[in-house]
Amino acid sequence: MAIPHSPSTDRLFRTILRLESVEDCYAFFEDLCTVKEVLDMTQRLDAALLLKEGENYQNISEKVGLSTATISRVSRCVQYGSGGYRKAIQKMEEEETE
């Protein structure tokens, strides 16, 4: 399901892009989300990274603490989604090599 485009959603994403440090992100997301919501997003990104490295679902589940059903959803998004995970991972890898 695609996120509906709207001026409010655009404003949220532009606001996130303007944050200048990890500490700024911690402060913003602490106000915006519950701790569980942030940890859920963290686990899903970790799973996407491990999937890209070729890890199997069981190992990812043990390492990250996600159900195999959630890992399967992340995998579908990595493979067939809108490209968000792939682009984010690519940018992380590019930054690591700089």
MOPAC internal coordinates of N, CA, C and O (Angstrom, degrees):
PM7 1SCF
backbone

  N    0.0000 0     0.00 0     0.00 0    0    0    0
  C    1.4468 1     0.00 0     0.00 0    1    0    0
  C    1.5243 1   108.88 1     0.00 0    2    1    0
  O    1.2310 1   120.98 1   -54.17 1    3    2    1
  N    1.2870 1   115.74 1   125.83 1    3    2    1
  C    1.4657 1   120.66 1  -178.17 1    5    3    2
  C    1.5252 1   110.27 1   -79.46 1    6    5    3
  O    1.2310 1   121.27 1   -32.38 1    7    6    5
  N    1.3068 1   115.17 1   147.62 1    7    6    5
  C    1.4651 1   120.59 1   175.16 1    9    7    6
  C    1.5235 1   107.05 1   -72.12 1   10    9    7
  O    1.2310 1   120.07 1   -51.59 1   11   10    9
  N    1.3272 1   117.47 1   128.41 1   11   10    9
  C    1.4635 1   118.91 1   179.59 1   13   11   10
  C    1.5278 1   111.07 1   -66.43 1   14   13   11
  O    1.2310 1   120.78 1   -47.99 1   15   14   13
  N    1.3082 1   116.11 1   132.01 1   15   14   13
  C    1.4627 1   120.80 1   176.83 1   17   15   14
  C    1.5202 1   108.61 1   -76.26 1   18   17   15
  O    1.2310 1   121.22 1   -46.27 1   19   18   17
  N    1.3176 1   115.27 1   133.73 1   19   18   17
  C    1.4614 1   120.38 1   176.98 1   21   19   18
  C    1.5238 1   107.72 1  -157.75 1   22   21   19
  O    1.2310 1   119.97 1   -18.34 1   23   22   21
  N    1.3153 1   117.66 1   161.66 1   23   22   21
  C    1.4685 1   119.30 1   176.43 1   25   23   22
  C    1.5381 1   112.26 1   -57.92 1   26   25   23
  O    1.2310 1   120.12 1   144.03 1   27   26   25
  N    1.3186 1   117.37 1   -35.97 1   27   26   25
  C    1.4695 1   120.15 1   179.84 1   29   27   26
  C    1.5240 1   111.57 1   -67.56 1   30   29   27
  O    1.2310 1   120.76 1   137.19 1   31   30   29
  N    1.3324 1   116.15 1   -42.81 1   31   30   29
  C    1.4594 1   119.82 1   178.64 1   33   31   30
  C    1.5249 1   110.16 1   -66.85 1   34   33   31
  O    1.2310 1   120.16 1   138.69 1   35   34   33
  N    1.3184 1   117.30 1   -41.31 1   35   34   33
  C    1.4716 1   120.77 1   175.43 1   37   35   34
  C    1.5240 1   110.16 1   -57.31 1   38   37   35
  O    1.2310 1   120.56 1   136.63 1   39   38   37
  N    1.3291 1   116.54 1   -43.37 1   39   38   37
  C    1.4658 1   121.09 1  -179.15 1   41   39   38
  C    1.5364 1   110.79 1   -62.50 1   42   41   39
  O    1.2310 1   120.60 1   137.53 1   43   42   41
  N    1.3385 1   116.47 1   -42.47 1   43   42   41
  C    1.4693 1   120.28 1   177.71 1   45   43   42
  C    1.5213 1   110.35 1   -58.40 1   46   45   43
  O    1.2310 1   120.03 1   129.80 1   47   46   45
  N    1.3216 1   117.54 1   -50.20 1   47   46   45
  C    1.4613 1   120.57 1  -176.85 1   49   47   46
  C    1.5251 1   111.78 1   -67.33 1   50   49   47
  O    1.2310 1   119.87 1   141.73 1   51   50   49
  N    1.3222 1   117.86 1   -38.27 1   51   50   49
  C    1.4695 1   119.75 1   176.45 1   53   51   50
  C    1.5278 1   110.37 1   -64.31 1   54   53   51
  O    1.2310 1   120.49 1   143.56 1   55   54   53
  N    1.3149 1   116.66 1   -36.44 1   55   54   53
  C    1.4687 1   120.64 1   177.88 1   57   55   54
  C    1.5255 1   110.46 1   -63.25 1   58   57   55
  O    1.2310 1   120.43 1   135.30 1   59   58   57
  N    1.3233 1   116.79 1   -44.70 1   59   58   57
  C    1.4698 1   120.66 1   178.81 1   61   59   58
  C    1.5278 1   110.02 1   -61.81 1   62   61   59
  O    1.2310 1   120.04 1   137.94 1   63   62   61
  N    1.3251 1   117.52 1   -42.06 1   63   62   61
  C    1.4591 1   120.90 1   179.95 1   65   63   62
  C    1.5259 1   112.61 1   -63.83 1   66   65   63
  O    1.2310 1   120.19 1   154.39 1   67   66   65
  N    1.3092 1   117.24 1   -25.61 1   67   66   65
  C    1.4714 1   120.96 1  -179.19 1   69   67   66
  C    1.5233 1   113.31 1   -82.52 1   70   69   67
  O    1.2310 1   119.71 1   166.22 1   71   70   69
  N    1.3155 1   118.16 1   -13.78 1   71   70   69
  C    1.4631 1   120.01 1   178.71 1   73   71   70
  C    1.5233 1   108.85 1   -64.42 1   74   73   71
  O    1.2310 1   120.48 1   -42.33 1   75   74   73
  N    1.3106 1   116.69 1   137.67 1   75   74   73
  C    1.4639 1   119.87 1  -168.67 1   77   75   74
  C    1.5200 1   115.09 1  -105.72 1   78   77   75
  O    1.2310 1   119.55 1   172.41 1   79   78   77
  N    1.3068 1   118.46 1    -7.59 1   79   78   77
  C    1.4626 1   119.30 1  -178.64 1   81   79   78
  C    1.5242 1   110.01 1  -150.74 1   82   81   79
  O    1.2310 1   121.53 1   -15.04 1   83   82   81
  N    1.3211 1   114.69 1   164.96 1   83   82   81
  C    1.4598 1   119.95 1   175.81 1   85   83   82
  C    1.5223 1   109.43 1   -61.32 1   86   85   83
  O    1.2310 1   120.28 1   140.93 1   87   86   85
  N    1.3174 1   117.06 1   -39.07 1   87   86   85
  C    1.4695 1   120.38 1   179.28 1   89   87   86
  C    1.5330 1   110.97 1   -63.29 1   90   89   87
  O    1.2310 1   120.07 1   140.80 1   91   90   89
  N    1.3450 1   117.46 1   -39.20 1   91   90   89
  C    1.4665 1   120.56 1   174.84 1   93   91   90
  C    1.5341 1   110.21 1   -59.06 1   94   93   91
  O    1.2310 1   120.76 1   138.47 1   95   94   93
  N    1.3308 1   116.15 1   -41.53 1   95   94   93
  C    1.4618 1   120.64 1   179.88 1   97   95   94
  C    1.5283 1   111.21 1   -65.74 1   98   97   95
  O    1.2310 1   120.59 1   136.81 1   99   98   97
  N    1.3381 1   116.47 1   -43.19 1   99   98   97
  C    1.4673 1   118.94 1   176.90 1  101   99   98
  C    1.5259 1   110.03 1   -56.46 1  102  101   99
  O    1.2310 1   120.16 1   132.29 1  103  102  101
  N    1.3139 1   117.30 1   -47.71 1  103  102  101
  C    1.4652 1   121.03 1  -177.29 1  105  103  102
  C    1.5288 1   110.98 1   -63.53 1  106  105  103
  O    1.2310 1   120.67 1   134.38 1  107  106  105
  N    1.3368 1   116.33 1   -45.62 1  107  106  105
  C    1.4672 1   119.85 1  -177.83 1  109  107  106
  C    1.5212 1   110.99 1   -65.44 1  110  109  107
  O    1.2310 1   120.30 1   130.92 1  111  110  109
  N    1.3350 1   117.03 1   -49.08 1  111  110  109
  C    1.4615 1   119.92 1  -176.94 1  113  111  110
  C    1.5213 1   111.96 1   -69.60 1  114  113  111
  O    1.2310 1   119.91 1   151.46 1  115  114  113
  N    1.3176 1   117.77 1   -28.54 1  115  114  113
  C    1.4654 1   120.09 1   175.35 1  117  115  114
  C    1.5278 1   110.30 1   -64.23 1  118  117  115
  O    1.2310 1   120.77 1   142.63 1  119  118  117
  N    1.3266 1   116.13 1   -37.37 1  119  118  117
  C    1.4632 1   120.11 1   177.23 1  121  119  118
  C    1.5257 1   111.80 1   -76.85 1  122  121  119
  O    1.2310 1   120.05 1   145.09 1  123  122  121
  N    1.3188 1   117.50 1   -34.91 1  123  122  121
  C    1.4596 1   122.52 1  -172.64 1  125  123  122
  C    1.5313 1   112.97 1   -82.08 1  126  125  123
  O    1.2310 1   120.49 1   140.00 1  127  126  125
  N    1.3260 1   116.67 1   -40.00 1  127  126  125
  C    1.4611 1   121.82 1  -170.67 1  129  127  126
  C    1.5203 1   111.03 1  -120.88 1  130  129  127
  O    1.2310 1   121.49 1   -16.12 1  131  130  129
  N    1.3256 1   114.76 1   163.88 1  131  130  129
  C    1.4539 1   118.61 1   168.96 1  133  131  130
  C    1.5299 1   107.63 1   -77.62 1  134  133  131
  O    1.2310 1   120.93 1   -18.72 1  135  134  133
  N    1.3193 1   115.82 1   161.28 1  135  134  133
  C    1.4669 1   119.87 1   176.77 1  137  135  134
  C    1.5280 1   109.48 1   -58.28 1  138  137  135
  O    1.2310 1   120.23 1   138.20 1  139  138  137
  N    1.3220 1   117.16 1   -41.80 1  139  138  137
  C    1.4692 1   120.63 1  -179.55 1  141  139  138
  C    1.5193 1   111.44 1   -61.39 1  142  141  139
  O    1.2310 1   119.61 1   139.29 1  143  142  141
  N    1.3241 1   118.35 1   -40.71 1  143  142  141
  C    1.4677 1   120.75 1   179.35 1  145  143  142
  C    1.5301 1   110.80 1   -61.96 1  146  145  143
  O    1.2310 1   120.06 1   137.00 1  147  146  145
  N    1.3195 1   117.49 1   -43.00 1  147  146  145
  C    1.4657 1   120.60 1   178.72 1  149  147  146
  C    1.5256 1   110.12 1   -65.97 1  150  149  147
  O    1.2310 1   120.36 1   136.54 1  151  150  149
  N    1.3365 1   116.91 1   -43.46 1  151  150  149
  C    1.4641 1   119.75 1   179.58 1  153  151  150
  C    1.5276 1   111.18 1   -64.93 1  154  153  151
  O    1.2310 1   119.85 1   143.30 1  155  154  153
  N    1.3271 1   117.89 1   -36.70 1  155  154  153
  C    1.4726 1   120.82 1   176.36 1  157  155  154
  C    1.5229 1   111.04 1   -61.87 1  158  157  155
  O    1.2310 1   120.43 1   135.80 1  159  158  157
  N    1.3277 1   116.78 1   -44.20 1  159  158  157
  C    1.4714 1   120.16 1   178.24 1  161  159  158
  C    1.5286 1   110.65 1   -64.01 1  162  161  159
  O    1.2310 1   120.70 1   140.70 1  163  162  161
  N    1.3308 1   116.27 1   -39.30 1  163  162  161
  C    1.4638 1   121.43 1   178.65 1  165  163  162
  C    1.5201 1   110.42 1   -61.10 1  166  165  163
  O    1.2310 1   120.50 1   133.66 1  167  166  165
  N    1.3266 1   116.65 1   -46.34 1  167  166  165
  C    1.4638 1   120.76 1  -179.95 1  169  167  166
  C    1.5264 1   111.33 1   -62.17 1  170  169  167
  O    1.2310 1   120.23 1   140.22 1  171  170  169
  N    1.3083 1   117.18 1   -39.78 1  171  170  169
  C    1.4635 1   120.08 1  -178.94 1  173  171  170
  C    1.5248 1   111.78 1   -67.47 1  174  173  171
  O    1.2310 1   120.51 1   140.59 1  175  174  173
  N    1.3223 1   116.64 1   -39.41 1  175  174  173
  C    1.4669 1   119.20 1   176.12 1  177  175  174
  C    1.5211 1   110.28 1   -65.95 1  178  177  175
  O    1.2310 1   120.15 1   137.86 1  179  178  177
  N    1.3384 1   117.31 1   -42.14 1  179  178  177
  C    1.4617 1   120.56 1   176.33 1  181  179  178
  C    1.5215 1   110.59 1   -58.19 1  182  181  179
  O    1.2310 1   120.38 1   136.62 1  183  182  181
  N    1.3347 1   116.88 1   -43.38 1  183  182  181
  C    1.4681 1   120.79 1   179.06 1  185  183  182
  C    1.5274 1   110.92 1   -62.54 1  186  185  183
  O    1.2310 1   120.18 1   137.61 1  187  186  185
  N    1.3289 1   117.26 1   -42.39 1  187  186  185
  C    1.4628 1   120.33 1   178.99 1  189  187  186
  C    1.5242 1   110.84 1   -60.98 1  190  189  187
  O    1.2310 1   120.50 1   138.07 1  191  190  189
  N    1.3197 1   116.65 1   -41.93 1  191  190  189
  C    1.4696 1   119.99 1   178.53 1  193  191  190
  C    1.5239 1   111.00 1   -63.32 1  194  193  191
  O    1.2310 1   120.33 1   137.04 1  195  194  193
  N    1.3197 1   116.98 1   -42.96 1  195  194  193
  C    1.4654 1   120.66 1   179.74 1  197  195  194
  C    1.5175 1   111.80 1   -68.26 1  198  197  195
  O    1.2310 1   120.04 1   143.33 1  199  198  197
  N    1.3288 1   117.52 1   -36.67 1  199  198  197
  C    1.4659 1   120.25 1   175.75 1  201  199  198
  C    1.5192 1   110.33 1   -61.56 1  202  201  199
  O    1.2310 1   120.59 1   137.70 1  203  202  201
  N    1.3194 1   116.48 1   -42.30 1  203  202  201
  C    1.4616 1   120.61 1   179.25 1  205  203  202
  C    1.5219 1   111.03 1   -62.15 1  206  205  203
  O    1.2310 1   120.49 1   147.86 1  207  206  205
  N    1.3333 1   116.67 1   -32.14 1  207  206  205
  C    1.4669 1   121.54 1   178.23 1  209  207  206
  C    1.5228 1   112.35 1   -79.21 1  210  209  207
  O    1.2310 1   119.89 1   175.69 1  211  210  209
  N    1.3455 1   117.81 1    -4.31 1  211  210  209
  C    1.4604 1   121.68 1   176.85 1  213  211  210
  C    1.5134 1   115.20 1    92.18 1  214  213  211
  O    1.2310 1   119.98 1  -169.45 1  215  214  213
  N    1.3296 1   117.64 1    10.55 1  215  214  213
  C    1.4645 1   120.40 1   178.25 1  217  215  214
  C    1.5187 1   110.25 1   -66.16 1  218  217  215
  O    1.2310 1   120.65 1   -31.42 1  219  218  217
  N    1.3291 1   116.35 1   148.58 1  219  218  217
  C    1.4666 1   119.66 1   176.46 1  221  219  218
  C    1.5265 1   110.40 1   -87.56 1  222  221  219
  O    1.2310 1   121.35 1   -15.82 1  223  222  221
  N    1.3222 1   115.03 1   164.18 1  223  222  221
  C    1.4633 1   121.00 1  -174.09 1  225  223  222
  C    1.5266 1   112.40 1   -57.58 1  226  225  223
  O    1.2310 1   120.41 1   138.09 1  227  226  225
  N    1.3224 1   116.81 1   -41.91 1  227  226  225
  C    1.4673 1   119.81 1  -177.15 1  229  227  226
  C    1.5236 1   110.99 1   -62.99 1  230  229  227
  O    1.2310 1   120.24 1   134.80 1  231  230  229
  N    1.3240 1   117.15 1   -45.20 1  231  230  229
  C    1.4700 1   120.22 1   178.24 1  233  231  230
  C    1.5285 1   110.96 1   -63.19 1  234  233  231
  O    1.2310 1   120.72 1   138.75 1  235  234  233
  N    1.3221 1   116.22 1   -41.25 1  235  234  233
  C    1.4695 1   119.77 1   179.25 1  237  235  234
  C    1.5230 1   109.85 1   -63.60 1  238  237  235
  O    1.2310 1   120.63 1   136.59 1  239  238  237
  N    1.3293 1   116.40 1   -43.41 1  239  238  237
  C    1.4610 1   120.64 1   179.67 1  241  239  238
  C    1.5314 1   110.55 1   -58.22 1  242  241  239
  O    1.2310 1   120.69 1   136.07 1  243  242  241
  N    1.3277 1   116.29 1   -43.93 1  243  242  241
  C    1.4639 1   120.58 1   179.99 1  245  243  242
  C    1.5292 1   112.06 1   -67.79 1  246  245  243
  O    1.2310 1   120.30 1   139.43 1  247  246  245
  N    1.3250 1   117.04 1   -40.57 1  247  246  245
  C    1.4639 1   120.88 1  -177.38 1  249  247  246
  C    1.5282 1   113.07 1   -73.99 1  250  249  247
  O    1.2310 1   120.77 1   139.99 1  251  250  249
  N    1.3358 1   116.13 1   -40.01 1  251  250  249
  C    1.4577 1   120.99 1  -169.81 1  253  251  250
  C    1.5273 1   112.51 1  -102.44 1  254  253  251
  O    1.2310 1   120.54 1   153.26 1  255  254  253
  N    1.3340 1   116.57 1   -26.74 1  255  254  253
  C    1.4496 1   119.36 1  -179.65 1  257  255  254
  C    1.5118 1   114.73 1    88.09 1  258  257  255
  O    1.2310 1   120.53 1  -157.69 1  259  258  257
  N    1.3264 1   116.60 1    22.31 1  259  258  257
  C    1.4651 1   121.44 1   177.53 1  261  259  258
  C    1.5191 1   110.11 1  -100.45 1  262  261  259
  O    1.2310 1   121.02 1   -26.41 1  263  262  261
  N    1.3222 1   115.65 1   153.59 1  263  262  261
  C    1.4549 1   119.80 1   173.16 1  265  263  262
  C    1.5256 1   108.88 1   -71.48 1  266  265  263
  O    1.2310 1   120.85 1   -24.26 1  267  266  265
  N    1.3271 1   115.97 1   155.74 1  267  266  265
  C    1.4639 1   118.58 1   177.86 1  269  267  266
  C    1.5298 1   110.51 1   -65.39 1  270  269  267
  O    1.2310 1   119.71 1   153.11 1  271  270  269
  N    1.3342 1   118.16 1   -26.89 1  271  270  269
  C    1.4724 1   120.52 1   176.61 1  273  271  270
  C    1.5260 1   110.80 1   -64.63 1  274  273  271
  O    1.2310 1   120.37 1   137.40 1  275  274  273
  N    1.3381 1   116.89 1   -42.60 1  275  274  273
  C    1.4667 1   119.74 1   178.01 1  277  275  274
  C    1.5182 1   110.39 1   -68.30 1  278  277  275
  O    1.2310 1   120.28 1   141.16 1  279  278  277
  N    1.3168 1   117.06 1   -38.84 1  279  278  277
  C    1.4634 1   120.43 1   177.87 1  281  279  278
  C    1.5255 1   109.65 1   -62.29 1  282  281  279
  O    1.2310 1   120.39 1   140.42 1  283  282  281
  N    1.3218 1   116.85 1   -39.58 1  283  282  281
  C    1.4614 1   121.03 1   177.75 1  285  283  282
  C    1.5308 1   110.56 1   -61.55 1  286  285  283
  O    1.2310 1   120.50 1   138.86 1  287  286  285
  N    1.3268 1   116.65 1   -41.14 1  287  286  285
  C    1.4646 1   120.35 1   178.06 1  289  287  286
  C    1.5216 1   110.36 1   -63.95 1  290  289  287
  O    1.2310 1   120.28 1   135.81 1  291  290  289
  N    1.3303 1   117.06 1   -44.19 1  291  290  289
  C    1.4698 1   120.96 1   177.93 1  293  291  290
  C    1.5231 1   109.17 1   -60.52 1  294  293  291
  O    1.2310 1   120.37 1   136.51 1  295  294  293
  N    1.3194 1   116.90 1   -43.49 1  295  294  293
  C    1.4626 1   121.22 1  -179.85 1  297  295  294
  C    1.5288 1   111.29 1   -60.03 1  298  297  295
  O    1.2310 1   120.52 1   135.75 1  299  298  297
  N    1.3317 1   116.60 1   -44.25 1  299  298  297
  C    1.4761 1   119.60 1   177.86 1  301  299  298
  C    1.5237 1   110.73 1   -61.34 1  302  301  299
  O    1.2310 1   120.71 1   140.17 1  303  302  301
  N    1.3319 1   116.24 1   -39.83 1  303  302  301
  C    1.4684 1   119.45 1   179.18 1  305  303  302
  C    1.5311 1   111.09 1   -67.35 1  306  305  303
  O    1.2310 1   120.50 1   140.19 1  307  306  305
  N    1.3240 1   116.65 1   -39.81 1  307  306  305
  C    1.4639 1   120.20 1   178.73 1  309  307  306
  C    1.5277 1   109.62 1   -62.97 1  310  309  307
  O    1.2310 1   120.72 1   136.01 1  311  310  309
  N    1.3279 1   116.24 1   -43.99 1  311  310  309
  C    1.4628 1   120.63 1  -175.47 1  313  311  310
  C    1.5218 1   113.82 1   -80.43 1  314  313  311
  O    1.2310 1   120.16 1   137.96 1  315  314  313
  N    1.3303 1   117.30 1   -42.04 1  315  314  313
  C    1.4601 1   120.48 1  -169.15 1  317  315  314
  C    1.5248 1   114.12 1  -125.09 1  318  317  315
  O    1.2310 1   120.05 1  -177.66 1  319  318  317
  N    1.3127 1   117.51 1     2.34 1  319  318  317
  C    1.4595 1   121.03 1  -175.78 1  321  319  318
  C    1.5217 1   112.25 1   -76.29 1  322  321  319
  O    1.2310 1   121.33 1    18.91 1  323  322  321
  N    1.3019 1   115.06 1  -161.09 1  323  322  321
  C    1.4631 1   121.29 1  -175.85 1  325  323  322
  C    1.5280 1   113.37 1   -78.86 1  326  325  323
  O    1.2310 1   120.20 1   178.35 1  327  326  325
  N    1.3126 1   117.23 1    -1.65 1  327  326  325
  C    1.4585 1   120.74 1   177.58 1  329  327  326
  C    1.5199 1   113.99 1    96.15 1  330  329  327
  O    1.2310 1   120.35 1  -175.82 1  331  330  329
  N    1.3162 1   116.94 1     4.18 1  331  330  329
  C    1.4658 1   120.44 1  -177.88 1  333  331  330
  C    1.5165 1   113.88 1   -62.95 1  334  333  331
  O    1.2310 1   120.48 1   132.20 1  335  334  333
  N    1.3313 1   116.69 1   -47.80 1  335  334  333
  C    1.4675 1   119.33 1   177.62 1  337  335  334
  C    1.5288 1   110.64 1   -61.55 1  338  337  335
  O    1.2310 1   120.92 1   132.46 1  339  338  337
  N    1.3408 1   115.84 1   -47.54 1  339  338  337
  C    1.4713 1   119.72 1  -177.34 1  341  339  338
  C    1.5243 1   111.25 1   -58.98 1  342  341  339
  O    1.2310 1   120.44 1   135.76 1  343  342  341
  N    1.3067 1   116.76 1   -44.24 1  343  342  341
  C    1.4634 1   120.40 1  -178.92 1  345  343  342
  C    1.5240 1   111.01 1   -66.67 1  346  345  343
  O    1.2310 1   120.41 1   136.75 1  347  346  345
  N    1.3246 1   116.81 1   -43.25 1  347  346  345
  C    1.4659 1   120.53 1   179.82 1  349  347  346
  C    1.5233 1   110.89 1   -63.23 1  350  349  347
  O    1.2310 1   120.33 1   136.18 1  351  350  349
  N    1.3344 1   116.97 1   -43.82 1  351  350  349
  C    1.4651 1   120.83 1   179.86 1  353  351  350
  C    1.5242 1   109.94 1   -65.58 1  354  353  351
  O    1.2310 1   120.34 1   138.17 1  355  354  353
  N    1.3205 1   116.96 1   -41.83 1  355  354  353
  C    1.4671 1   120.42 1   178.24 1  357  355  354
  C    1.5226 1   110.68 1   -59.55 1  358  357  355
  O    1.2310 1   120.22 1   136.28 1  359  358  357
  N    1.3244 1   117.18 1   -43.72 1  359  358  357
  C    1.4667 1   120.55 1   179.81 1  361  359  358
  C    1.5247 1   110.46 1   -65.51 1  362  361  359
  O    1.2310 1   119.43 1   141.41 1  363  362  361
  N    1.3250 1   118.68 1   -38.59 1  363  362  361
  C    1.4646 1   121.04 1   176.78 1  365  363  362
  C    1.5269 1   110.77 1   -62.83 1  366  365  363
  O    1.2310 1   120.70 1   136.77 1  367  366  365
  N    1.3291 1   116.26 1   -43.23 1  367  366  365
  C    1.4578 1   120.01 1   179.98 1  369  367  366
  C    1.5176 1   111.42 1   -65.61 1  370  369  367
  O    1.2310 1   120.26 1   139.50 1  371  370  369
  N    1.3308 1   117.11 1   -40.50 1  371  370  369
  C    1.4609 1   120.62 1   177.89 1  373  371  370
  C    1.5220 1   111.02 1   -62.05 1  374  373  371
  O    1.2310 1   120.62 1   138.32 1  375  374  373
  N    1.3206 1   116.43 1   -41.68 1  375  374  373
  C    1.4595 1   121.68 1   179.90 1  377  375  374
  C    1.5247 1   110.99 1   -64.80 1  378  377  375
  O    1.2310 1   120.38 1   143.00 1  379  378  377
  N    1.3336 1   116.88 1   -37.00 1  379  378  377
  C    1.4682 1   121.31 1   179.65 1  381  379  378
  C    1.5204 1   111.68 1   -66.17 1  382  381  379
  O    1.2310 1   120.12 1   148.82 1  383  382  381
  N    1.3463 1   117.38 1   -31.18 1  383  382  381
  C    1.4533 1   120.54 1  -177.07 1  385  383  382
  C    1.5301 1   112.85 1   -86.86 1  386  385  383
  O    1.2310 1   120.21 1   172.36 1  387  386  385
  N    1.3311 1   117.21 1    -7.64 1  387  386  385
  C    1.4716 1   119.91 1  -179.73 1  389  387  386
  C    1.5053 1   111.19 1   -78.16 1  390  389  387
  O    1.2310 1   120.10 1   180.00 1  391  390  389

